[in-house]
Amino acid sequence: MKYLDEYRDSAAAERYLREIKRLTTREWTIMEVCGGQTHAIVKYGIDRLLPDKITLLHGPGCPVCVTAVELIDRAVEIASRENVIFCSFGDMLRVPGSDKDLLTVKAEGGDVRMVYSPLDSLKIARENPDKEIVFFGIGFETTAPANAAAVLQAQQKKITNFTLLPALVLIPPAMEAILRDNACRVQGFLAAGHVCTVVGYREYEKLAEKYKIPIVVTGFEPLDILQGICMTIAQLEKGKYEVENQYSRAVSREGNLKAQEIIYEVFEVVNRPWRGLGEILSSGLGLRDKYAVFDAANHFDLVTGTVREDSECISGLVLQGRKKPSECPAFGTRCTPENPMGATMVSSEGACAAYYRYRRKQTL
Protein backbone atom coordinates (compact mmCIF):
# COMPACT_ATOMS: atom_id res chain seq x y z
CA MET A 1 0.00 0.00 0.00
CA LYS A 2 1.62 3.21 -1.18
CA TYR A 3 2.63 5.65 1.60
CA LEU A 4 2.26 2.87 4.17
CA ASP A 5 4.15 -0.27 3.19
CA GLU A 6 7.37 1.69 2.66
CA TYR A 7 7.27 2.76 6.30
CA ARG A 8 6.93 -0.84 7.49
CA ASP A 9 9.70 -2.36 5.41
CA SER A 10 11.55 -4.99 7.49
CA ALA A 11 14.86 -4.64 5.65
CA ALA A 12 14.89 -0.88 6.27
CA ALA A 13 13.98 -1.49 9.91
CA GLU A 14 16.97 -3.82 10.27
CA ARG A 15 19.26 -1.16 8.83
CA TYR A 16 18.04 1.39 11.37
CA LEU A 17 18.44 -1.11 14.20
CA ARG A 18 22.02 -1.86 13.14
CA GLU A 19 22.78 1.86 13.02
CA ILE A 20 21.22 2.44 16.45
CA LYS A 21 23.29 -0.41 17.87
CA ARG A 22 26.44 1.01 16.27
CA LEU A 23 25.81 4.47 17.69
CA THR A 24 24.92 3.42 21.23
CA THR A 25 27.83 3.35 23.66
CA ARG A 26 26.04 4.02 26.96
CA GLU A 27 22.61 3.93 28.57
CA TRP A 28 19.99 6.40 27.31
CA THR A 29 16.36 7.04 28.23
CA ILE A 30 13.98 8.48 25.62
CA MET A 31 10.32 9.43 26.05
CA GLU A 32 7.69 9.51 23.32
CA VAL A 33 4.82 11.93 23.89
CA CYS A 34 2.28 10.54 21.45
CA GLY A 35 -0.21 7.76 22.09
CA GLY A 36 -0.04 6.71 18.45
CA GLN A 37 3.71 6.24 18.78
CA THR A 38 3.22 4.28 22.01
CA HIS A 39 0.84 1.85 20.31
CA ALA A 40 3.20 1.41 17.35
CA ILE A 41 6.15 0.79 19.69
CA VAL A 42 4.25 -1.89 21.63
CA LYS A 43 2.48 -3.43 18.62
CA TYR A 44 5.66 -3.88 16.58
CA GLY A 45 7.89 -4.64 19.59
CA ILE A 46 10.22 -1.76 18.76
CA ASP A 47 11.33 -1.34 22.38
CA ARG A 48 12.31 -5.02 22.50
CA LEU A 49 14.36 -4.77 19.32
CA LEU A 50 16.50 -1.92 20.61
CA PRO A 51 19.82 -2.41 22.42
CA ASP A 52 19.40 -3.09 26.15
CA LYS A 53 21.09 0.25 26.87
CA ILE A 54 18.13 2.16 25.44
CA THR A 55 14.99 2.60 27.54
CA LEU A 56 11.76 3.98 26.10
CA LEU A 57 9.30 5.73 28.45
CA HIS A 58 5.67 6.44 27.59
CA GLY A 59 4.69 10.04 28.32
CA PRO A 60 1.44 12.05 28.46
CA GLY A 61 0.69 11.62 24.77
CA CYS A 62 -2.96 10.58 24.94
CA PRO A 63 -5.44 13.49 25.06
CA VAL A 64 -8.18 11.36 26.60
CA CYS A 65 -5.83 10.05 29.27
CA VAL A 66 -4.57 13.44 30.45
CA THR A 67 -8.02 15.01 30.84
CA ALA A 68 -8.25 15.75 34.56
CA VAL A 69 -10.82 14.07 36.80
CA GLU A 70 -12.34 17.42 37.73
CA LEU A 71 -13.10 18.09 34.06
CA ILE A 72 -14.72 14.66 33.73
CA ASP A 73 -16.79 15.49 36.82
CA ARG A 74 -17.93 18.75 35.19
CA ALA A 75 -18.90 16.87 32.04
CA VAL A 76 -20.85 14.30 34.07
CA GLU A 77 -22.69 17.03 35.98
CA ILE A 78 -23.71 18.87 32.81
CA ALA A 79 -24.68 15.68 30.96
CA SER A 80 -26.88 14.61 33.87
CA ARG A 81 -29.12 17.67 33.55
CA GLU A 82 -32.50 17.73 31.89
CA ASN A 83 -32.79 19.48 28.56
CA VAL A 84 -29.10 18.87 27.77
CA ILE A 85 -27.67 16.87 24.87
CA PHE A 86 -24.03 16.22 25.72
CA CYS A 87 -21.76 15.44 22.78
CA SER A 88 -18.33 13.85 23.03
CA PHE A 89 -15.75 11.77 21.23
CA GLY A 90 -16.37 8.09 21.91
CA ASP A 91 -13.18 7.48 23.93
CA MET A 92 -14.33 9.94 26.60
CA LEU A 93 -17.55 8.13 27.44
CA ARG A 94 -15.92 5.51 29.65
CA VAL A 95 -13.22 7.60 31.31
CA PRO A 96 -13.93 7.45 35.04
CA GLY A 97 -14.66 10.58 37.03
CA SER A 98 -14.93 10.73 40.80
CA ASP A 99 -18.22 8.80 40.92
CA LYS A 100 -19.24 7.80 37.40
CA ASP A 101 -18.48 8.18 33.71
CA LEU A 102 -20.49 9.60 30.82
CA LEU A 103 -21.62 6.15 29.68
CA THR A 104 -23.23 5.62 33.09
CA VAL A 105 -25.01 8.95 32.72
CA LYS A 106 -26.34 7.73 29.37
CA ALA A 107 -27.48 4.45 30.95
CA GLU A 108 -29.30 6.45 33.62
CA GLY A 109 -31.27 8.34 30.98
CA GLY A 110 -29.02 11.25 30.09
CA ASP A 111 -28.85 12.25 26.44
CA VAL A 112 -25.16 11.60 25.78
CA ARG A 113 -24.15 11.26 22.15
CA MET A 114 -20.93 10.18 20.47
CA VAL A 115 -19.82 12.46 17.65
CA TYR A 116 -16.83 12.49 15.32
CA SER A 117 -16.33 16.25 15.12
CA PRO A 118 -17.32 19.38 17.07
CA LEU A 119 -19.17 20.42 13.91
CA ASP A 120 -21.52 17.45 14.38
CA SER A 121 -22.69 19.15 17.57
CA LEU A 122 -23.75 22.22 15.62
CA LYS A 123 -25.95 20.06 13.39
CA ILE A 124 -27.53 18.54 16.49
CA ALA A 125 -28.07 22.06 17.90
CA ARG A 126 -29.89 23.16 14.74
CA GLU A 127 -32.07 20.04 14.82
CA ASN A 128 -32.91 20.49 18.53
CA PRO A 129 -33.51 24.21 19.13
CA ASP A 130 -35.32 23.52 22.43
CA LYS A 131 -32.27 21.68 23.88
CA GLU A 132 -28.92 22.86 25.24
CA ILE A 133 -26.13 21.23 23.21
CA VAL A 134 -22.72 20.89 24.87
CA PHE A 135 -19.57 19.59 23.20
CA PHE A 136 -16.72 18.23 25.36
CA GLY A 137 -13.71 19.98 23.79
CA ILE A 138 -10.82 17.68 24.65
CA GLY A 139 -7.54 17.15 22.86
CA PHE A 140 -4.14 18.58 22.04
CA GLU A 141 -3.31 21.25 19.49
CA THR A 142 -4.53 18.89 16.75
CA THR A 143 -8.22 19.13 17.70
CA ALA A 144 -8.12 22.81 18.67
CA PRO A 145 -8.76 24.17 15.12
CA ALA A 146 -11.99 22.17 14.74
CA ASN A 147 -13.16 23.30 18.18
CA ALA A 148 -12.42 26.90 17.25
CA ALA A 149 -14.21 26.51 13.91
CA ALA A 150 -17.31 25.20 15.70
CA VAL A 151 -17.42 28.26 17.95
CA LEU A 152 -16.95 30.61 15.00
CA GLN A 153 -19.72 28.90 13.03
CA ALA A 154 -22.05 29.00 16.01
CA GLN A 155 -21.46 32.74 16.28
CA GLN A 156 -21.83 33.40 12.54
CA LYS A 157 -25.01 31.33 12.24
CA LYS A 158 -26.42 32.63 15.54
CA ILE A 159 -26.74 29.17 17.07
CA THR A 160 -27.51 30.14 20.65
CA ASN A 161 -28.11 26.69 22.13
CA PHE A 162 -24.53 25.45 21.62
CA THR A 163 -21.71 25.66 24.18
CA LEU A 164 -18.27 24.13 24.52
CA LEU A 165 -16.74 22.62 27.65
CA PRO A 166 -13.05 23.42 27.01
CA ALA A 167 -10.46 20.85 28.06
CA LEU A 168 -7.83 21.47 25.38
CA VAL A 169 -4.20 21.10 26.43
CA LEU A 170 -0.79 22.05 25.00
CA ILE A 171 2.11 19.59 24.76
CA PRO A 172 5.25 21.75 25.31
CA PRO A 173 4.28 22.86 28.86
CA ALA A 174 3.66 19.23 29.83
CA MET A 175 7.08 18.24 28.51
CA GLU A 176 8.61 21.04 30.55
CA ALA A 177 6.72 19.89 33.67
CA ILE A 178 8.27 16.44 33.23
CA LEU A 179 11.74 17.94 32.78
CA ARG A 180 11.37 20.06 35.93
CA ASP A 181 10.54 17.03 38.05
CA ASN A 182 13.45 15.97 40.26
CA ALA A 183 12.69 12.34 39.43
CA CYS A 184 12.92 12.93 35.68
CA ARG A 185 14.97 10.33 33.81
CA VAL A 186 14.24 11.61 30.29
CA GLN A 187 17.32 12.42 28.20
CA GLY A 188 15.63 12.84 24.83
CA PHE A 189 12.12 13.29 23.43
CA LEU A 190 10.28 11.96 20.42
CA ALA A 191 7.81 14.79 19.79
CA ALA A 192 4.32 14.14 18.45
CA GLY A 193 4.27 14.61 14.69
CA HIS A 194 0.53 15.32 14.43
CA VAL A 195 0.75 18.16 16.97
CA CYS A 196 3.61 19.71 15.04
CA THR A 197 1.70 19.58 11.75
CA VAL A 198 -0.53 22.25 13.32
CA VAL A 199 1.82 24.34 15.47
CA GLY A 200 5.25 23.57 14.01
CA TYR A 201 8.21 23.06 16.31
CA ARG A 202 9.51 26.50 17.18
CA GLU A 203 8.32 26.11 20.78
CA TYR A 204 10.38 22.94 21.12
CA GLU A 205 13.56 24.84 20.26
CA LYS A 206 13.20 26.82 23.48
CA LEU A 207 12.85 23.61 25.50
CA ALA A 208 15.83 21.95 23.83
CA GLU A 209 18.04 24.95 24.56
CA LYS A 210 16.79 25.53 28.12
CA TYR A 211 17.08 21.91 29.27
CA LYS A 212 19.93 20.82 26.98
CA ILE A 213 17.89 17.94 25.61
CA PRO A 214 17.44 16.68 22.03
CA ILE A 215 13.89 16.65 20.65
CA VAL A 216 13.06 14.86 17.40
CA VAL A 217 9.67 15.45 15.77
CA THR A 218 8.62 11.93 14.80
CA GLY A 219 5.87 10.19 12.81
CA PHE A 220 3.89 7.10 13.77
CA GLU A 221 4.95 4.25 11.52
CA PRO A 222 7.65 1.76 12.62
CA LEU A 223 10.34 3.26 10.39
CA ASP A 224 9.41 6.78 11.53
CA ILE A 225 9.95 5.77 15.12
CA LEU A 226 13.17 3.88 14.46
CA GLN A 227 14.58 6.81 12.51
CA GLY A 228 13.49 9.19 15.26
CA ILE A 229 15.26 7.07 17.87
CA CYS A 230 18.35 6.87 15.68
CA MET A 231 18.43 10.64 15.30
CA THR A 232 17.97 11.12 19.04
CA ILE A 233 20.75 8.67 19.94
CA ALA A 234 23.08 10.33 17.44
CA GLN A 235 22.56 13.66 19.20
CA LEU A 236 22.93 12.19 22.68
CA GLU A 237 26.17 10.44 21.81
CA LYS A 238 27.59 13.68 20.41
CA GLY A 239 26.37 15.81 23.33
CA LYS A 240 24.08 17.82 21.05
CA TYR A 241 20.62 19.16 21.98
CA GLU A 242 18.74 20.35 18.94
CA VAL A 243 15.27 20.00 17.48
CA GLU A 244 15.26 17.81 14.39
CA ASN A 245 12.36 17.00 12.11
CA GLN A 246 12.09 13.33 11.15
CA TYR A 247 8.47 13.83 10.01
CA SER A 248 9.37 16.32 7.28
CA ARG A 249 6.81 14.87 4.86
CA ALA A 250 4.06 16.41 7.04
CA VAL A 251 5.68 18.94 9.40
CA SER A 252 7.30 22.31 8.84
CA ARG A 253 8.98 24.54 11.41
CA GLU A 254 6.16 27.11 11.18
CA GLY A 255 3.29 24.61 11.11
CA ASN A 256 -0.15 25.38 9.71
CA LEU A 257 -0.43 29.16 10.06
CA LYS A 258 -4.10 29.27 9.09
CA ALA A 259 -4.97 26.70 11.77
CA GLN A 260 -2.97 28.67 14.33
CA GLU A 261 -4.80 31.85 13.34
CA ILE A 262 -8.18 30.19 13.97
CA ILE A 263 -7.04 28.73 17.29
CA TYR A 264 -5.81 31.99 18.74
CA GLU A 265 -8.75 33.98 17.39
CA VAL A 266 -11.07 31.92 19.60
CA PHE A 267 -8.83 30.66 22.41
CA GLU A 268 -6.27 32.08 24.80
CA VAL A 269 -3.62 30.26 26.82
CA VAL A 270 -4.77 29.33 30.35
CA ASN A 271 -3.63 27.15 33.25
CA ARG A 272 -4.98 23.61 33.03
CA PRO A 273 -5.07 20.57 35.34
CA TRP A 274 -3.69 17.34 33.85
CA ARG A 275 -4.41 13.84 35.08
CA GLY A 276 -1.23 12.54 36.67
CA LEU A 277 0.65 15.84 36.37
CA GLY A 278 -1.52 18.27 38.33
CA GLU A 279 -2.07 21.87 37.27
CA ILE A 280 0.43 23.10 34.71
CA LEU A 281 0.75 26.81 34.08
CA SER A 282 -0.10 28.04 30.57
CA SER A 283 -0.81 24.50 29.39
CA GLY A 284 -4.39 24.80 28.16
CA LEU A 285 -6.68 26.72 25.85
CA GLY A 286 -9.73 28.56 27.17
CA LEU A 287 -12.27 30.68 25.33
CA ARG A 288 -11.47 34.38 24.98
CA ASP A 289 -13.81 36.86 26.65
CA LYS A 290 -15.53 37.74 23.38
CA TYR A 291 -16.54 34.09 22.99
CA ALA A 292 -17.36 33.50 26.68
CA VAL A 293 -21.05 33.07 25.85
CA PHE A 294 -20.09 29.72 24.30
CA ASP A 295 -18.30 28.48 27.45
CA ALA A 296 -20.39 25.76 29.12
CA ALA A 297 -18.68 26.47 32.45
CA ASN A 298 -20.19 29.98 32.33
CA HIS A 299 -23.53 28.83 30.99
CA PHE A 300 -24.25 26.29 33.72
CA ASP A 301 -24.19 26.79 37.49
CA LEU A 302 -21.78 23.96 38.29
CA VAL A 303 -21.29 22.51 41.75
CA THR A 304 -17.68 21.62 42.55
CA GLY A 305 -17.50 18.39 44.51
CA THR A 306 -14.64 16.39 45.98
CA VAL A 307 -12.36 14.96 43.32
CA ARG A 308 -11.53 11.30 43.82
CA GLU A 309 -9.48 8.79 41.85
CA ASP A 310 -9.14 5.05 42.32
CA SER A 311 -6.33 4.69 44.85
CA GLU A 312 -5.11 1.47 43.22
CA CYS A 313 -4.80 2.95 39.73
CA ILE A 314 -1.28 4.04 38.71
CA SER A 315 -2.30 5.82 35.48
CA GLY A 316 -0.79 9.06 36.80
CA LEU A 317 2.59 7.38 37.18
CA VAL A 318 2.24 5.80 33.72
CA LEU A 319 1.56 9.23 32.19
CA GLN A 320 4.67 10.61 33.89
CA GLY A 321 6.81 7.78 32.52
CA ARG A 322 7.60 6.53 36.04
CA LYS A 323 5.83 3.19 35.66
CA LYS A 324 5.00 0.80 32.85
CA PRO A 325 1.41 -0.52 32.65
CA SER A 326 2.55 -4.05 33.43
CA GLU A 327 3.84 -2.83 36.80
CA CYS A 328 0.28 -2.17 37.99
CA PRO A 329 -1.04 -4.99 40.22
CA ALA A 330 -4.52 -4.57 38.74
CA PHE A 331 -3.38 -4.67 35.10
CA GLY A 332 -5.34 -7.18 33.01
CA THR A 333 -7.22 -8.57 36.00
CA ARG A 334 -9.18 -5.99 37.97
CA CYS A 335 -8.46 -3.36 35.31
CA THR A 336 -9.38 -4.18 31.70
CA PRO A 337 -10.80 -2.19 28.77
CA GLU A 338 -14.22 -3.58 29.68
CA ASN A 339 -13.86 -2.54 33.35
CA PRO A 340 -11.21 0.19 33.41
CA MET A 341 -9.92 1.77 36.60
CA GLY A 342 -8.11 4.58 34.80
CA ALA A 343 -8.08 6.58 31.60
CA THR A 344 -4.95 4.92 30.21
CA MET A 345 -6.88 1.64 29.93
CA VAL A 346 -9.95 3.29 28.36
CA SER A 347 -8.50 5.28 25.50
CA SER A 348 -7.56 3.71 22.18
CA GLU A 349 -4.28 5.67 22.50
CA GLY A 350 -3.65 4.84 26.17
CA ALA A 351 -0.47 3.03 27.19
CA CYS A 352 -2.34 0.52 29.36
CA ALA A 353 -4.69 -0.26 26.48
CA ALA A 354 -1.68 -0.86 24.21
CA TYR A 355 -0.08 -3.29 26.67
CA TYR A 356 -3.40 -5.06 27.20
CA ARG A 357 -4.00 -5.44 23.48
CA TYR A 358 -0.53 -6.51 22.42
CA ARG A 359 1.27 -7.86 25.51
CA ARG A 360 -1.31 -9.08 27.97
CA LYS A 361 -0.28 -12.72 27.66
CA GLN A 362 3.37 -11.92 28.32
CA THR A 363 2.69 -9.69 31.33
CA LEU A 364 0.06 -11.66 33.26
C-alpha positions as CSV (number, residue, x, y, z in Angstrom):
1,M,0.0,0.0,0.0
2,K,1.6,3.2,-1.2
3,Y,2.6,5.6,1.6
4,L,2.3,2.9,4.2
5,D,4.2,-0.3,3.2
6,E,7.4,1.7,2.7
7,Y,7.3,2.8,6.3
8,R,6.9,-0.8,7.5
9,D,9.7,-2.4,5.4
10,S,11.5,-5.0,7.5
11,A,14.9,-4.6,5.6
12,A,14.9,-0.9,6.3
13,A,14.0,-1.5,9.9
14,E,17.0,-3.8,10.3
15,R,19.3,-1.2,8.8
16,Y,18.0,1.4,11.4
17,L,18.4,-1.1,14.2
18,R,22.0,-1.9,13.1
19,E,22.8,1.9,13.0
20,I,21.2,2.4,16.5
21,K,23.3,-0.4,17.9
22,R,26.4,1.0,16.3
23,L,25.8,4.5,17.7
24,T,24.9,3.4,21.2
25,T,27.8,3.4,23.7
26,R,26.0,4.0,27.0
27,E,22.6,3.9,28.6
28,W,20.0,6.4,27.3
29,T,16.4,7.0,28.2
30,I,14.0,8.5,25.6
31,M,10.3,9.4,26.1
32,E,7.7,9.5,23.3
33,V,4.8,11.9,23.9
34,C,2.3,10.5,21.4
35,G,-0.2,7.8,22.1
36,G,0.0,6.7,18.5
37,Q,3.7,6.2,18.8
38,T,3.2,4.3,22.0
39,H,0.8,1.9,20.3
40,A,3.2,1.4,17.3
41,I,6.1,0.8,19.7
42,V,4.3,-1.9,21.6
43,K,2.5,-3.4,18.6
44,Y,5.7,-3.9,16.6
45,G,7.9,-4.6,19.6
46,I,10.2,-1.8,18.8
47,D,11.3,-1.3,22.4
48,R,12.3,-5.0,22.5
49,L,14.4,-4.8,19.3
50,L,16.5,-1.9,20.6
51,P,19.8,-2.4,22.4
52,D,19.4,-3.1,26.1
53,K,21.1,0.3,26.9
54,I,18.1,2.2,25.4
55,T,15.0,2.6,27.5
56,L,11.8,4.0,26.1
57,L,9.3,5.7,28.4
58,H,5.7,6.4,27.6
59,G,4.7,10.0,28.3
60,P,1.4,12.1,28.5
61,G,0.7,11.6,24.8
62,C,-3.0,10.6,24.9
63,P,-5.4,13.5,25.1
64,V,-8.2,11.4,26.6
65,C,-5.8,10.0,29.3
66,V,-4.6,13.4,30.4
67,T,-8.0,15.0,30.8
68,A,-8.3,15.8,34.6
69,V,-10.8,14.1,36.8
70,E,-12.3,17.4,37.7
71,L,-13.1,18.1,34.1
72,I,-14.7,14.7,33.7
73,D,-16.8,15.5,36.8
74,R,-17.9,18.7,35.2
75,A,-18.9,16.9,32.0
76,V,-20.9,14.3,34.1
77,E,-22.7,17.0,36.0
78,I,-23.7,18.9,32.8
79,A,-24.7,15.7,31.0
80,S,-26.9,14.6,33.9
81,R,-29.1,17.7,33.5
82,E,-32.5,17.7,31.9
83,N,-32.8,19.5,28.6
84,V,-29.1,18.9,27.8
85,I,-27.7,16.9,24.9
86,F,-24.0,16.2,25.7
87,C,-21.8,15.4,22.8
88,S,-18.3,13.9,23.0
89,F,-15.8,11.8,21.2
90,G,-16.4,8.1,21.9
91,D,-13.2,7.5,23.9
92,M,-14.3,9.9,26.6
93,L,-17.6,8.1,27.4
94,R,-15.9,5.5,29.6
95,V,-13.2,7.6,31.3
96,P,-13.9,7.4,35.0
97,G,-14.7,10.6,37.0
98,S,-14.9,10.7,40.8
99,D,-18.2,8.8,40.9
100,K,-19.2,7.8,37.4
101,D,-18.5,8.2,33.7
102,L,-20.5,9.6,30.8
103,L,-21.6,6.1,29.7
104,T,-23.2,5.6,33.1
105,V,-25.0,9.0,32.7
106,K,-26.3,7.7,29.4
107,A,-27.5,4.4,31.0
108,E,-29.3,6.4,33.6
109,G,-31.3,8.3,31.0
110,G,-29.0,11.2,30.1
111,D,-28.8,12.3,26.4
112,V,-25.2,11.6,25.8
113,R,-24.1,11.3,22.1
114,M,-20.9,10.2,20.5
115,V,-19.8,12.5,17.6
116,Y,-16.8,12.5,15.3
117,S,-16.3,16.3,15.1
118,P,-17.3,19.4,17.1
119,L,-19.2,20.4,13.9
120,D,-21.5,17.4,14.4
121,S,-22.7,19.1,17.6
122,L,-23.8,22.2,15.6
123,K,-26.0,20.1,13.4
124,I,-27.5,18.5,16.5
125,A,-28.1,22.1,17.9
126,R,-29.9,23.2,14.7
127,E,-32.1,20.0,14.8
128,N,-32.9,20.5,18.5
129,P,-33.5,24.2,19.1
130,D,-35.3,23.5,22.4
131,K,-32.3,21.7,23.9
132,E,-28.9,22.9,25.2
133,I,-26.1,21.2,23.2
134,V,-22.7,20.9,24.9
135,F,-19.6,19.6,23.2
136,F,-16.7,18.2,25.4
137,G,-13.7,20.0,23.8
138,I,-10.8,17.7,24.7
139,G,-7.5,17.1,22.9
140,F,-4.1,18.6,22.0
141,E,-3.3,21.3,19.5
142,T,-4.5,18.9,16.8
143,T,-8.2,19.1,17.7
144,A,-8.1,22.8,18.7
145,P,-8.8,24.2,15.1
146,A,-12.0,22.2,14.7
147,N,-13.2,23.3,18.2
148,A,-12.4,26.9,17.3
149,A,-14.2,26.5,13.9
150,A,-17.3,25.2,15.7
151,V,-17.4,28.3,17.9
152,L,-17.0,30.6,15.0
153,Q,-19.7,28.9,13.0
154,A,-22.0,29.0,16.0
155,Q,-21.5,32.7,16.3
156,Q,-21.8,33.4,12.5
157,K,-25.0,31.3,12.2
158,K,-26.4,32.6,15.5
159,I,-26.7,29.2,17.1
160,T,-27.5,30.1,20.7
161,N,-28.1,26.7,22.1
162,F,-24.5,25.5,21.6
163,T,-21.7,25.7,24.2
164,L,-18.3,24.1,24.5
165,L,-16.7,22.6,27.7
166,P,-13.1,23.4,27.0
167,A,-10.5,20.8,28.1
168,L,-7.8,21.5,25.4
169,V,-4.2,21.1,26.4
170,L,-0.8,22.0,25.0
171,I,2.1,19.6,24.8
172,P,5.3,21.8,25.3
173,P,4.3,22.9,28.9
174,A,3.7,19.2,29.8
175,M,7.1,18.2,28.5
176,E,8.6,21.0,30.6
177,A,6.7,19.9,33.7
178,I,8.3,16.4,33.2
179,L,11.7,17.9,32.8
180,R,11.4,20.1,35.9
181,D,10.5,17.0,38.1
182,N,13.4,16.0,40.3
183,A,12.7,12.3,39.4
184,C,12.9,12.9,35.7
185,R,15.0,10.3,33.8
186,V,14.2,11.6,30.3
187,Q,17.3,12.4,28.2
188,G,15.6,12.8,24.8
189,F,12.1,13.3,23.4
190,L,10.3,12.0,20.4
191,A,7.8,14.8,19.8
192,A,4.3,14.1,18.4
193,G,4.3,14.6,14.7
194,H,0.5,15.3,14.4
195,V,0.8,18.2,17.0
196,C,3.6,19.7,15.0
197,T,1.7,19.6,11.8
198,V,-0.5,22.2,13.3
199,V,1.8,24.3,15.5
200,G,5.2,23.6,14.0
201,Y,8.2,23.1,16.3
202,R,9.5,26.5,17.2
203,E,8.3,26.1,20.8
204,Y,10.4,22.9,21.1
205,E,13.6,24.8,20.3
206,K,13.2,26.8,23.5
207,L,12.8,23.6,25.5
208,A,15.8,21.9,23.8
209,E,18.0,25.0,24.6
210,K,16.8,25.5,28.1
211,Y,17.1,21.9,29.3
212,K,19.9,20.8,27.0
213,I,17.9,17.9,25.6
214,P,17.4,16.7,22.0
215,I,13.9,16.7,20.6
216,V,13.1,14.9,17.4
217,V,9.7,15.4,15.8
218,T,8.6,11.9,14.8
219,G,5.9,10.2,12.8
220,F,3.9,7.1,13.8
221,E,4.9,4.2,11.5
222,P,7.6,1.8,12.6
223,L,10.3,3.3,10.4
224,D,9.4,6.8,11.5
225,I,9.9,5.8,15.1
226,L,13.2,3.9,14.5
227,Q,14.6,6.8,12.5
228,G,13.5,9.2,15.3
229,I,15.3,7.1,17.9
230,C,18.3,6.9,15.7
231,M,18.4,10.6,15.3
232,T,18.0,11.1,19.0
233,I,20.7,8.7,19.9
234,A,23.1,10.3,17.4
235,Q,22.6,13.7,19.2
236,L,22.9,12.2,22.7
237,E,26.2,10.4,21.8
238,K,27.6,13.7,20.4
239,G,26.4,15.8,23.3
240,K,24.1,17.8,21.1
241,Y,20.6,19.2,22.0
242,E,18.7,20.4,18.9
243,V,15.3,20.0,17.5
244,E,15.3,17.8,14.4
245,N,12.4,17.0,12.1
246,Q,12.1,13.3,11.1
247,Y,8.5,13.8,10.0
248,S,9.4,16.3,7.3
249,R,6.8,14.9,4.9
250,A,4.1,16.4,7.0
251,V,5.7,18.9,9.4
252,S,7.3,22.3,8.8
253,R,9.0,24.5,11.4
254,E,6.2,27.1,11.2
255,G,3.3,24.6,11.1
256,N,-0.1,25.4,9.7
257,L,-0.4,29.2,10.1
258,K,-4.1,29.3,9.1
259,A,-5.0,26.7,11.8
260,Q,-3.0,28.7,14.3
261,E,-4.8,31.9,13.3
262,I,-8.2,30.2,14.0
263,I,-7.0,28.7,17.3
264,Y,-5.8,32.0,18.7
265,E,-8.7,34.0,17.4
266,V,-11.1,31.9,19.6
267,F,-8.8,30.7,22.4
268,E,-6.3,32.1,24.8
269,V,-3.6,30.3,26.8
270,V,-4.8,29.3,30.4
271,N,-3.6,27.1,33.2
272,R,-5.0,23.6,33.0
273,P,-5.1,20.6,35.3
274,W,-3.7,17.3,33.9
275,R,-4.4,13.8,35.1
276,G,-1.2,12.5,36.7
277,L,0.6,15.8,36.4
278,G,-1.5,18.3,38.3
279,E,-2.1,21.9,37.3
280,I,0.4,23.1,34.7
281,L,0.8,26.8,34.1
282,S,-0.1,28.0,30.6
283,S,-0.8,24.5,29.4
284,G,-4.4,24.8,28.2
285,L,-6.7,26.7,25.9
286,G,-9.7,28.6,27.2
287,L,-12.3,30.7,25.3
288,R,-11.5,34.4,25.0
289,D,-13.8,36.9,26.6
290,K,-15.5,37.7,23.4
291,Y,-16.5,34.1,23.0
292,A,-17.4,33.5,26.7
293,V,-21.0,33.1,25.8
294,F,-20.1,29.7,24.3
295,D,-18.3,28.5,27.4
296,A,-20.4,25.8,29.1
297,A,-18.7,26.5,32.4
298,N,-20.2,30.0,32.3
299,H,-23.5,28.8,31.0
300,F,-24.3,26.3,33.7
301,D,-24.2,26.8,37.5
302,L,-21.8,24.0,38.3
303,V,-21.3,22.5,41.8
304,T,-17.7,21.6,42.6
305,G,-17.5,18.4,44.5
306,T,-14.6,16.4,46.0
307,V,-12.4,15.0,43.3
308,R,-11.5,11.3,43.8
309,E,-9.5,8.8,41.9
310,D,-9.1,5.0,42.3
311,S,-6.3,4.7,44.8
312,E,-5.1,1.5,43.2
313,C,-4.8,3.0,39.7
314,I,-1.3,4.0,38.7
315,S,-2.3,5.8,35.5
316,G,-0.8,9.1,36.8
317,L,2.6,7.4,37.2
318,V,2.2,5.8,33.7
319,L,1.6,9.2,32.2
320,Q,4.7,10.6,33.9
321,G,6.8,7.8,32.5
322,R,7.6,6.5,36.0
323,K,5.8,3.2,35.7
324,K,5.0,0.8,32.8
325,P,1.4,-0.5,32.6
326,S,2.5,-4.1,33.4
327,E,3.8,-2.8,36.8
328,C,0.3,-2.2,38.0
329,P,-1.0,-5.0,40.2
330,A,-4.5,-4.6,38.7
331,F,-3.4,-4.7,35.1
332,G,-5.3,-7.2,33.0
333,T,-7.2,-8.6,36.0
334,R,-9.2,-6.0,38.0
335,C,-8.5,-3.4,35.3
336,T,-9.4,-4.2,31.7
337,P,-10.8,-2.2,28.8
338,E,-14.2,-3.6,29.7
339,N,-13.9,-2.5,33.3
340,P,-11.2,0.2,33.4
341,M,-9.9,1.8,36.6
342,G,-8.1,4.6,34.8
343,A,-8.1,6.6,31.6
344,T,-4.9,4.9,30.2
345,M,-6.9,1.6,29.9
346,V,-9.9,3.3,28.4
347,S,-8.5,5.3,25.5
348,S,-7.6,3.7,22.2
349,E,-4.3,5.7,22.5
350,G,-3.6,4.8,26.2
351,A,-0.5,3.0,27.2
352,C,-2.3,0.5,29.4
353,A,-4.7,-0.3,26.5
354,A,-1.7,-0.9,24.2
355,Y,-0.1,-3.3,26.7
356,Y,-3.4,-5.1,27.2
357,R,-4.0,-5.4,23.5
358,Y,-0.5,-6.5,22.4
359,R,1.3,-7.9,25.5
360,R,-1.3,-9.1,28.0
361,K,-0.3,-12.7,27.7
362,Q,3.4,-11.9,28.3
363,T,2.7,-9.7,31.3
364,L,0.1,-11.7,33.3
